[in-house]
Amino acid sequence: MKIRLETLQHQTDALCAIEKAFPGMDTMSNDPNANYIYANPLIRYRFKDKANIDIKMETGTGKTYVYTRMMYEFHQKYGLFKFVIAVPSPSIKEGTRNFINSDYAKQHFSEFYENTRMQLNVINAGDFSSRSGRRNFPAQLSEFVEATRQNANQIEVLLVNQGMLHSKSMHRDDYDQTLLGGETSPMKAIAATRPVLIIDEPQRFPRGKKFYEDIEEMKPQLIIRFGATFPESTTGRGKNKVTKVDYYRGEPQFNLDAVDSFNQGLVKGIDIDYPDIPEEQANNLYKVKKAKARELVLSKGNKEYSLKVGEKLADIDSGFEGNITYDGGTDCELSNGLVLSKDMKLIPGTFAENYQDEIISQALECHFRAEEENFLRPNSGNNPPKIKTLSLFFIDSISSFRGENNKKGWLAKHFEKLLTQKLKKLISRYEMAIDDREQEYYSFLQATLRSLQSEHQDVYAGYFSEDIGSSDADIQAEVKDILSNKEKLLSFKDENGNWITRRFLFSKWTLREGWDNPNVFTIAKLRTSGSEISKIQEVGRGLRLPVDETGHRLNQDEWQSRLSFLIGYDERDFAEKLVGEINNDSPIKLNQKELTDDMIKLIVKTRQKTDPQFNEDQLLDDLDSHNIITRSNKFKQNIEFEGKTMSGYEALCQLYPELEQRTQVTKGKVRDRNSKESTAVKLRKQNWLQLKNLWLQLSRRQMIKFDPSVNQNAEIVARNVFNDSDNKIFVLERPQMIHQEISTDENIASVSESKSDFKREYLTMNYGKFLKILAKQTDLPVNLLNNLMIKTIKRLKGNTNYINEKTLSNLIRTFNEQFNERIKTSYSYVPLDFSGSTSIYNAKKHEFVDSVPANVLGIYQSDSTLDTSYLYDRPPLRYDSADPELKILQRSYGPKISVFGKLPKQAIKIPRFDNGTTTPDFIFKIEHGNKKPTYLVIETKAENMRLGDEQIRIIQQKYFDQLKETGVYYQMATSEQEVHDLISKLENGELN
């Protein structure tokens, strides 16, 4: 399989925010070195914090993609061609290198920037060493520094981690060669190129500290920081001490925080679990009182226990099984690799092998529960692509995994035993399978068991820091698969059609950062992480949304994905801490005593998306009329609201639920073993059965049949586009070719510039590729396009320089816009002879499903009263928007409404003429006594509809118009009152 990068909306929003915040180019400078051929062009406000940009993006949302594409954009628009990426660690550096150099990334970006090549130069430890005894610069450093603007199609990128950046090799100036004709210091040579500098994980580069000083020494014109966490700065002391996040301009220029990432479904949901232990063991708890290089002091109750280096924990308590000793050192480690810190809690029972077996066993249950769903893809239509399922285990030590003399460690043996038992149970269950997909899964399971029992199994693999430089061929093959062969790990079969069974990975925190694989569905911690690192960072390796076997990224509307995170009993408060971290990431802090300005601004800004006239005065008047706040905006404590006594703050949240929606992670996004929140909503089958006759029609697949005039319209539009009457489609792309000479006048050196003949140096592209892409993106015949191009080039006096990337983009965009507008009603739906499964209906069994994932009904939930006519169990209600969706659901309806409810995403799958499918939001069944019932289908939109909403209305209207004879009435609505009025008219027979 090949991963297919797709531009996601939030990534486009981030790029737009960067473009908006970019200070622009300094074209009026008198600097004599402005056009220095080895350096970037000059940027306005260079070297000043007011020019720098902060982009906050949560783990797993694609910040590496954004800053990579940003470099292409800056090069294309501004001629910037030298970038430095600073990352905190070698593992993150390796992850960045793998992405930028991957074939799938190069292929993706070449579609937008065809003639542009990105040269990635990576500096590693040891690159400065030389066998000859001469002190030379690494070739990749020379490549970066001495590249010139004359190669207008190449971007130079230098990738370096903070340890390397701070090293003596980067700062010394006694090398035996020079750069740029005179520089002997790497840092000074980089500074001479006037780079744009990208910082990944900015919290690891706080201002005023040594690593940031290294950043400043490179004299970047512009710094752009990307991360989920930013450093903090503190001013004042004692009561006057103030700590705040240190943003360059006081706030990030783009903020995709953890709350939005989880609530918008941009990352997986999380289930956290741990094996329980008897109360007696749980109470047998030791606390780290002191951890020093040579001594460990534990306390229990009023007693203290001291251990020197090399002494066993079992000498204190026999519950600490095995031969775990205190190793001490600067990290204060146990022999199993656990880093100790003051006040850390240790429960002996969690160190036992049988307890780790419990975690492994639960992890395998979670893995195969997800794997069966991902492989079989029930209720996802006909033969949907499979999803490879991976699991990641963090373990105590390499010796437990890899024993001595190439033998398996005890942990590997236990894992194989438990995995073998699970595989045999599953194989027994599927050996009588009749369904084709189930038979295929049976074959996959058999292949897994055969490999596991072979001499060189390929089912699980490990990667540890000790593996670097290993001479063992099998170990190196495992490491290569884990670190570099992402596409192989995501594939089911190799080029010969053999099953690829590897899907269980083991590490000792080495894969905690930098490495990612979107299809990790289970993470099991067989050891506590020790230090108080971010909980979001710990789950980060499994947050990314998965890809299917075609390489397509599956959003939460297409396929609900959750990460199972297995921990030990000693971290049982993990879910609570994780939710706290997510909510604390919101820039707005809720105050339950007073309505703050930030809370007002958030409510008003959110409401204005659906009601542009809404303002602060309207909000305060509404709260005052409900007796919620005082004149000083304090919340009243006990008020009567909708028949209940509650605080003013609670009433505010009921009136304006968006306040908590935008500042707190939605219930069910993170669950632990004690959580009562379900991620599935149960259908009331008796109510859905009232829609059975209608659903037999809706489940029947439909084909779009275009009118005979469509091909003629396509040709008319194409000819009109190629005519280019306003001369905006066929354009020339100019390279920035500059010739520079250094001259000396009165002992002052200056740079003089002359431009080369641009008429011979336009950027163009291969004509065959130009036609191929154009035909693919427009569905127009190649012959037609070729004829139109020949006429156009003749009109342009034979100038083939117009055959370039910009012209291609203009042609595709303009044709598709005009063509779609012209044919949006020039087609009809033709029923086919088979039905298809949807999110709500199993076509094979001809019945409704028992439940649906909660997120396909809505990402938010609200308490509600019981309503027997509703299509699902309630409370709670699931919804996506407070207005009008929640208001429609909370409204009471008369006895003529026998059933009603929200339709899950992909419940009907109406084909769109411009590709994809659509499903409306609500359905109401209206009874008319002995007469045929009416079905009201509603699509809800905000009053200020977005571009494309009208197109959806036209598509859905056309589809449901063909069902009018069966009593279906369709309408787009922007308020609950509009829906109520429609129902009244249908009940009274006023609408046909």
N, C-alpha and C positions, 0 to 999 in steps of 0.2 A: 504494500500500500504506500501511497505518497500523501504526506500531510498537505492539506490545502489551506494556506493562510487566507483568511477572509477579513476584510476591513469591517470592524464592529463599530456601532454608532458611538459608544463611549470613547473609543480610540480616535474616531474622527473629531469628536468634541474636544478632546485633549489637544489635537493638532491645531484646531481652529483657535483654541485659547492661546497656544504658543504663538501663532501667527499674529493674533491681536496684541499680545504683550511684547512682541519683538520690537526693539527700539528703532529699527530701520538702519539703512546704510548711510555713512557719512560721505556724501559726494562733494562736499564743499570744503574739505580739509586742505590746509596749506602744507601739511606734512610732506616734506620732500621724499619720504620713503613710503608714501601711501600706496604706490604701485609696485612695491618690492615683490619680485616675482616668486620668492619662496614663502611668502606670507599671505594670510587671508586679507581681503579688502577690509577697509576700516568700517567699523560699526559705530553708530552714534552712541554717545554716553559710555564709550568703552572704558573698562576698568572700574566702573562705578556700580555700587550695589543697586541703584535704581534701574539699571539696565538688566540685572540678573533676574532669572525666572524660576519659580518653584512650581513643580507639577506633582501633586499628591495623588497617587494611585494605589489602591489596595493590592496586597499580594494576590497574584493569580489573574489580574485583569489586563496584563499585556504591556507593561511599561517598557520592556526591551523593544517590543515591536514599535511603540510610539517614538522612542528616541532614535531608532534606526531609520524609520521613515522620515523623521524630522531632519536628519542629516541629508537625505536625498532632496527634501524640499528646499532646505537652505542652499544647497548647491545649485539646484535648478533656478531658484528665484533670485539669489543674491551673489552667486559665484563663490560662496564660502566652500573651501575644499579641505581644510585641515581641522580635525576634531580629535580631542583627547577624551577617552572614557576612563574615569577613575572609579575603581570598585574596591570594596574593603578586603576581599579575600581571594586566594587562588581559586577556590571552588566557584565563586560567583564569576570570576574572570573566565573560567573554563565554560561555564554555562552561556555567557555572553558570546564567547568565541564560537561555540557550537551553533548558536542561533544565526549569527551574522554570516558564517561560512557555510551554512546548510544549503543544500540544493533547493529545498522548498522555499527558503527565504529569498534566495537569488532569483528563482523563477517568478515568485510573486512580485518583487519589486521591479523586475525587468518589464513587467506589463505596464508599469506607470512611468518608468524612467529607462527606456529601452537602450539608449546609447551610453548609459552611465555604469561605471564599474566601481565597486567599493573595495579598496585595498586595505585589508585589516592587518596591522602590524602589532604583534603581541610580544611584550617583553617579559621574560621569565627569569627566575633566579638561575644563575649560571651562564646566561647569555653573554656576560662581559668577560668570561674566562677565556684564555687563549693558550694553546699549547706552545706557541712559539716564544712565549715570554714577553711579547709586545702587548701593550695595553691598548686594545682596539675597541671601537664601538661595535655593537651588534649590527648586523646588516639591516634588521628591521627598523632600528632607530635611524640609521642613515637614509633608508628609503623614505621614511616619514618626513624627516627634516629637509632633505634636499629635493623632494618632489616640487615641481613648479606648476604655475598656472597654465603653462603652455599645453599641458595635457588636460584639455578642457573637459574630458569625459571621465575623469577619475577623481574619486574622493579618497583622501588619505585619512585613515583612522589609526590612532595609537591607543592600545588597550593595556592598562597597567593597574596592578593592585597596590594598595597603600603601603604594604611592607616593602615592595620593590621600589615604590616611589620615594620612600624614606631612606632607602639603602645608601650606603657610602658610594656605591658604583654610580648612582644617578647624580651625586652632588660633587664628586671630585673633579678636578680640572687639570689632571696631569696625564692625559691620554697621549699616546704616540701618534695620533692622527687628529685631524681637525674636521669640523663640519662648517659649511657655509663659508669656507675660505679662511676661518680664523678661530672659530669657537672650539674650545677643548673641554667644555663642561656640558653634559647632556641636558641639564635643566636650562642652562642659558641658551642652548641651541633650540630647544623646544619653545622657549619664550620668544625667540626671534621670529617664529612663524606666526605669532599672534593668533593662537588657536582659540576655537570655541570649545569650552570644556564641559563635559557632561559628568555629573556625579551621580552614581547609582548607590542607593542606601545612604542618604545624607546624614542620618543620625550617627554614622560612624566617622563622619568628617566634621565635628563641631568647630565652629569658628573660634579662633584664639588658641587652639590646640595644635600640636606638632604636625598632624597630618594635613590640617587646613593650611598651615604655613607652607607646606610643600606645594599645595594647590596654587597659592599666591605667588610662589617663586616661578611658576611657569608663565606668569603674567597673561592669563587668558583675557581676551577682550570681553567675553561674555561667558557667564556660568549658568548652566541650566541643571537644576537638581531634580531627580526623579526618585520617589520613594513613598512607602506607606507611612513611614515615621520620619520626623524631622527633629533636629537637635533642639534642646531647650536652653534658654538663657535666664539667668537670675540676677536681679538687681536688689539692692537694699539688704538690710539685716533685721533679724528679730521680727517684730510685728510689721515692719515695713518691707519685709522680704516679698518679692514678687517674682514668680516663675512663669514664663510664657514660652510658647513655641517660637523659635527663632527663624522667621521667614524674612527673606530679603526685603519685600515690600510690605511687610506687616501681615500679609495673608497670601495663601497660594493663588496662583493665577488659574489653576484648575484644581478642583477638589472632588475626587471620587473617593469618599471615605468608606470605612468598613460598613457602616450602617447601610449606605446606598448600595454597596457591592452585594451584600447579602439580600437586602430587600428587593433589589431589582433582578435578582437571579443571575448575577454575573459570575457567581462562584457556586460551588456545591453547598448544599445544606450539610449539617454535621450531626452525627449521632455519637454520643460518648458513652462508653460502657466500661465496666471493670468487674472482675470476679469478686464476690463478697468473701469475707473471712469471718470466722466465729468472733463473737464479742470479746471473748477472753484474749484472743490474739490481737484484736484491734486495740485493746486497752494496754497491751504490752508495748509501749511506745517510748522510744529514746529520742532525746533532742540533742543536736550538736551544740554544745556550749562553747567549744573552742576548737578551731582547726588550724594548726600551724604546721610548718614544714617538717617538724620532727615529733609532733605530739598531737593526738586527738583526744579531746575530752567530751564524753557523752554524759548526759544527766537523765535520770528517771526518778520522778518524785523529788525527794530531798537528797538522793545519793548521786555521787559522781563517779565516773569510771574513766581511767586514763589508759590510753594505748600508745606505745611507742611504735616507730616505723618497724614493720615486719611482724608485729604481733597480730594475732587473729581476733576477729570480732566474736568468734564462737567462744573465746575465753571469757567474754562478758556474759553472753547469753547463747545457749546451745541452739536457739531458734535461728541464729545466723548460720545457715547450713553452708557446707563447703569449706574451702580454705581461703576465705576472703580475709585479706590482711590490710593494714593501713600502710600505704606507700608514701604518703605525705608529699613532700616537694612543694614547688611554688603553687601548684594547682590544688594541693591538699586532697589527693585522690585516694580512693580505695583501689585494691588490686584488680577489681572488676571494671575500673575506668570511671567510677562514679565520683564526680567532683563534689566535695562537701563544702558547705558554707554555714555560718552561724545561724542558729535557730532552725536548721533543717530537721525534719522529722524522719526517723527510721523505724520501720516496723519489721522485726525479724522475720515474721511469717511470710512477708512478700519477697524475701530473698531465696525462698525454698524452690527447688526444681519443680515440685509438683504444682506450685502456684504459677510459675512461668508456663507450665504445660496448660494450665487453665486459660491463661491469656491466649496462648497459641490456638487452643481448641476453639475458643470463642471467635478468634480472628478468622479461622478457617470457615466457621459457620457464616460469618458476615461475608467473607469472600465469595463463597459459593452461592449464597442467597443473591448477591449482586450479579454474579456471573451467569446464573440461570436466566435472570431478567434480561441482562445485556445481550446474551447470546440468542435467546428465543424471541425477544422483543414482542411480547403479546400485545394485542390491540394496537399495533402500529402499522396496519395496512398489510398489503401483500408483499411478502419476501423483503422486509426491511433490512438494511445493512446491519451486520452484527457489530458489537462493541467489545473489544478485548478488555478484560478485567485484570488489573494488576494489584498486588498488595506489597506493602513495605513494612519491614520489621526492623526496629532499632533495638540492638542487643547490648549486653554487658561488655563482652570482650571477644576478640577475634579467636582466642583459643577455644571458646565454647562452640564456635562454628567450624573452624579448621583446626583439627588436632595436630599432633606431632607426626612427623614422617608421612605426610600426605594422607593421613587418616582423618575421618570425620570426627568433629568434636561432639560432646554429649548433646548439645542443643540441636545440631543437624540431625543426629540419630533420632532424637525425640520428635523433631518436626517431621521427618520421613515416616515414622511410625504413625503419627496422628493423621498425616495427609493420606497415607495409604488406606487407612481405615475409612476415611471420608470418601475417597475415590471409589472404593469397592461398594459402598452403600449407594452412591449415585449411579454407578454402572448397573447395579442390580435393578434400580428403579427405571432406568431408561432402556434396558435391553429388549423390552417388548414394544418399544415406541413405534408408532405407525406414521405420525406426522414427519414430513421430510426434515424440517428444522430440528426436531427432537432426535431423529436418527443421526443427523450431522453432529449434534452435541454428544451423543453416545460415542461416536467415532473419536471425537476430540478427547473425551475422558479416557477412552481406552489407550489412545496414543500417549496421554499424560502418564498413565500408570506404567506402560511399557518403558517409557523413558526413565521414570523414577526408579525402576528396578534394574536398569541397565548399569554397566560399569561406569559409563560417563553420562550421567543424567543431565538433562537440559531443562529441568522444571523450575529449579530455584538457583539463585546465584548470589554472591556477596561482593561488596566493594568496601574496602577499608583503607585508611591512609597507609597502612603497612604494605598494601598491594603495589604501590607505586614503585616501579623498578624490579618487580618480582620476575624471576626467570621461568616460573612455572607457566607453560603454554596454556593450560586449562584456565588458570586464574586470569591470565591476560585476556583470554577470549571472553571471560565473564565480564571483566572490567570494561572492555571495549563495547560489549553489548549494552551495558548499563549506561555508560557515559556518552557514547557516540551514536549508537544504533537505535535511536528513538523509534524510527519507522519500523525497524525489525521487531522491537518489543510490542508495537501496536498492531502488528500483522498476525494473521492466523496461519498463513501458509507461506513457504518459501517458493522460490522460482520453479522448483520441481514438483510442487503440489503437496509437499510434506508438511504436516502440522508443526507449527512453532509453539511449543508447550511452555516455554519459560514465562512465568508470570508472578513468581514470588522472589522478592529482593530483600537482602539482609545488609545492614550497615551499622556502624557504631558512631552515629551522628555525622559521618562523613558526607552523607547526602542531605544534611539538614538545610543547606542553603546552596544556591547556584544551580543545583540539579532540579529538574522538574519533568514530570511526565503526566499529561492530562488525564490518563486513565487509571491513576491510583485511586482505588475505591475503598481500600482498607489500610490503615496505619496502626501497627501494634507496637507499643512501647514496652519492651521487656525489662526496661530499667527506667528509673526516674531521670529526668533531665538534670536534676541537681540545681543548678543556678536558676535564678528567677528570670529566665528569658521570656520574651513575648509569647503568649499562648497562641496568638494569631500566627506567629512565625513557626511555631511547632506544627500546626496543622497545615501550614502553607504548602507543603509538598503535595497535598491532595486536594487543594481548593479548586484548581483549574477545571473548567468544564471539559467533558470528554470529547473525543473524536470517534467516529465510526470507522469501519474498515475501508471506506472510500476516502478517508481523510477529512471528512466534513465535521466541523465543530458543531456539537449539539447544544442548543440553548435549552433552558429549563422548560420552555413551552413545548419544545419538540420531545424532550425526554427528561424526566425528572431524575436528577443524579444527586446522591448523598454520599458523604464520606463517613465511614465507620472508623472511629478513633478509639482504640483500646488502650487503657492505662491500668496502673496498679491501684490498689485500695488507698495507698498513701497519697494519691492525687485525686481523691474522689470529689474535691471541690473544683475540679478543672473546668467543668461546664459553666459554673457560676462566675469564675474568674474570666473565662473567655467572653461571656456575654458582657461582663463589666468592661472589658477592654474594647469590645466593639462599640458599645454605647458611649464610652469616654472619647472615642475617636470623632464623635460628632462635634462640629464647631459650635453648636448651640447647646448651652447647658440649661436644663429645665429647672425652674424655681417653683416649688409647690406653695410658696408663701406669697409670691409677688409676680405679676405679669411684667416681664422685663421687655426692654426695647427689642432685644434679639428675638424673643418669642413672638412679639407683634410683627416684626419684619418677616419672619419665616411664614407665619399664617397668611399675611397679606400677599406675599410673593407667590405662595402656592395657590391661593384662591384666584389670583389674577390670571392664572393659566386657563381657568374655566369661566371666570367672570372678570373681564378686563376693567370694569368700573369699580370693583371692590377696593376699598381703601381703609386706612387706619380708623378714621372716624366711624365708618360703618361697623367695623369690628367692635369698637368700644361701646357704641350705641347698643349693639346686639347684646353684649355682655352685661351692660347696665340694665337693659330691659328684663333680663333674666335674673337680676339681683345677684350676679356672680362676683363682681368686684366693687371695691370702694372707690371713692373719687381719687385716691392716690394709687389706684391700680393694685391694691392689696386684695388677695383672695379672701372672701368671706368663708367662715369655717363650716357652718351648718346651714345649708339652704335646701329648699324643696325644689327638686327638678324632675319633671316627668313622673311625679308620684313617688319619688324616692328621696331620702335624706342623704346628702353627700356634701363633700367640701366643694368650694368654688373651683378649685383646680380640677377635680374630677368632672365637674359639670362642663368646664372648658374643653376637656379632652373628649367629652361626648359630643359637644357641639362642633368642635373642630378637631376631628381625629387625626388630621394631617400633622398636628404638632408632634405627637408621639411617633407617627409613622416615619417622619423625617429625622428623628433623633434617637430612635431605639430600634434595635433589631426585632423583626417580627417574630412572634411566638412560633415555635416549630422549626425555625431556621437552625437553631442549636438545641439539641435535646440530650438529656442524660437518662440514665436508667430509671430515675424516679419521675421523669417528666410524664405528664398525662396528655401532653399535646401530641396529637396524631398527625402524620403527614398525609393521611388518606381520609377522604370524606365518604361516608357510606351513603349509597343511594337508597331511597325509599322505593323499593321495587313496585309496590302497589300503585304508587303515583306514576312511575315511569311507564307502567303497563298501559296507562290511559293514553300514552303517546305512541304505543306500539305500531298501530296502523300507519300513522304518519311517518314513523321511523323506517318502516319497510320501504317507503318511497325515498326518504332522505339518504338511506344507506346505499341505494343503488348508484353505482358510479356513473358519472356523466362525462361526455367528451365535448370539448369545444369545437364547434364547426363554424369556420369563418365564412362569411358571405363570399360569393364568387368575385365580387368587386374588390376584395382585399388585396389581391396581387396587383391589380391595376392601380389601387390607391398607393401601394408600396412604391411602385415605379414612379408615380406622379410625385410623391413626397421626395423620393431619391433625386429625381431630376431637379426639383425645386431647391433641394439642399445643395446639390453640386453647382447650381447656377450661382450661388453665393452672391446675391444681389448687393449685400451691404459690405462685402469684402472682409468678413470677420471669421470665415471658416478656414480658407486656405491661407496659411500664414508661414512665414519663414522663421527658422530657429537659428539664432546667431551664436557662435561660440565666442568666448572672451579671449581672443588671441592678442597678447601684448608683447612687444619687443622692448627690452630695457637695456640701457647702457649706463654704466657708472662713470661719471666724469669728475675731475677735480679742478676747482677754480679757487685760487688763493687759499690753498690748503684745506678747502672745505669740499667734502665729497657730497655729491648729489646724484639723484637718479633721474635720467631723462627717458621719456617714453614715446614710442611711435606705434601706431596700430597697424597690423598687417592688413592685407587686402581681404576684407570679409567676403567679397563676391565669390571667392574660390573656396571658402571654408565653411559653408553652411552645414549644419547638422542635418543629416538625412537618414533614411532607413531603407532597407532592402525592399524593393517593390513587391516581390512575391510575398514576403512576410506582411507587408502593409495590406495587401489584398486579402490575405488569408484571415488576418485578425478582423478586418472590416466585414468580411462575409460572415464570420462566426458571430460577431456582436450585433449584426443587423438582420441576419437570416435572408440576405439578398443574394441572388445568383452572382457567381464570380464573373460570368460573361457580361452581365449588365453593369457591374461595378467597373470592370475593365474598360468597357466602351465609354462610360461616363468619365472615367479618369483620362482617357485619351483626348476626349473633347475638351476637358477642363485644362489639361496641360497645353493644348494648342491655344486655348483662350489666354493662357498665362505666358504665351510666347515661347513655349517649349521649355520653361524653367522647371526642371525636375527637383529643384531644391525644396519645392512645396510638399514633396513626399516625405513627411517627417512625423514625429510623434505627436506634436501639438495639432497638426492638421487632422491626423487620425482620430485623436480624442474629440476634436470639434465635430467631425463628421458623425461619429457614433452617437454622441450626446444629442446633437440637433436632430438627427434622423429619428431616433427613438422617441424623443419628446413629441415631435410633430406627428409621427406615425401612430403612436398610442392615442393621442388626442383625436385623430381622425377615425380610428377604428374602434373606439371604446364601446360602441353599440352595434358594430357590424359583425355580429356573430350570434350563434344560438347554442343551446345545450342539447345534446343528443344522448338519451339514456342508453347505457350499455346493458349487456345481458348478465351482469354479475354485480354482487354487492361487495363493499369493502368495509373492513373494520375501522373504527375510529376510536377516539379516546373514551367514548361512552357506550359503544356497541360492538359486540363480537359477532361478525358476519358469519363465521364458520358455525357457531352454535345458535345463531339467530336469536340472541338474547342480549339484554343489557348487562354490563359488567356489574360487579358487586360494589365496587368503590372506585374513586378516581383520586389521583394525587391532588392534595390541597392546592398546590400552586397553579394548577390549570383552571381553577375557579377564581383564584385571586391571591395576591401575595399578602394581603392584610386580612385581619379578622376582627370581628366585633361581636359583643354579646347581643343576644336577641331573645325574644320570647318564642315559645313554641308555636308553630303554624302547621297544621296537619296537611295543608295543601302544598307545602313546599316540597321540592323534588329531592331534597337531601335531609339527613339528620341535622337539626339545629337546636340550640346554639352550638358553635358560633356560626356567624355568617362570614363567608369569604368574598372578598371584593378587591378590585384594583384601583378604584377612584372613589373618594368620599362623595363627590358630586359629578354625575348623577347616580352612579351605581349603588352606593350604600343607601342613599335616600329611596331609591326604587325598591330595594330589598326590605327596608324597614317600614314601608308603607303598608297599611292594612287594605285588603281587597275584599270585595263583596262575595256573596255566596255563588254567584255565577262563574267565578274563577275556580274551576275544580282543581287545577294544578298550575304551578308556576315555578320559575326558578332561573338561575343563571346557567347558561350553556358553557360547558368546559371548552377550553381552547381545543381546536381540531375535532370538535364533536360532529361536524357535518362535512368539512373539507370541500367547500365550494371551489371549483377550479377557477383561477384567475386567467384572463387572456394574456396578462403580462408575466406569467409564470407564478407558481406557488398556489396556495389555497387560502381561503378566508372562512371564518365562522362568526355569525352574529353573537350578541351577548345574552339575550333573554328570550324566553318563550312563555306564553300564557295560553292556557286552554279555556275558552269561554263557552259555557253551556247555553243552549237555547231551548230547553225543555225537550220536546220530542223531535226537534229539528236537528240538523247536522251541526256539530260544534264548529267554532271558529278558532283558528290558531293565530295568535298575534306574535310575530317574531320581531324583536327590537335590536337594532344596533345603536349603541350609545356613543355620542361624541360630545366634546366640549363645545360651548357656544362659539368660541373662536377656533373653528376647525383648522387642522393642519393641512398642509399640502398633501394630497393623496387620499384624504378622508372622503371627498366627493367621489373619487374613482371607486373606492370600496362600496359606497352607497349604490352606485350605478351597477356594479357587478352583482351585488346581492339582490338588488331590485330585479334585475333581469332573470336571475336564477329562481326567485320565489314567484315571479309573475306567472311562470308556467305551472305553478301549483295552486293558482287561485281557485280553480274548479273544485279542489279538495278542501277548500275553506281556509287557506293560508293567506294571511294579510301581513305584509312587511312594511316597516317604517323605520327611518332613522330618527332618533330623539335626542334632545340636548338637556332635558330636565325631567324630573319625576312627575311634574305636573302635566307635561306633554304626554307622557305615557298614560297617566290617569285619565286624561281627556280622551285619548284614543280608545281606551277600554270602555269608557262610558258610551261613546258613539257606537262601538261594535256591539255592546250589550243591547243598545236601543235600536239596532238595525239601521243606523244612519249612514253606514259605510258599506259599500259593496265589495 
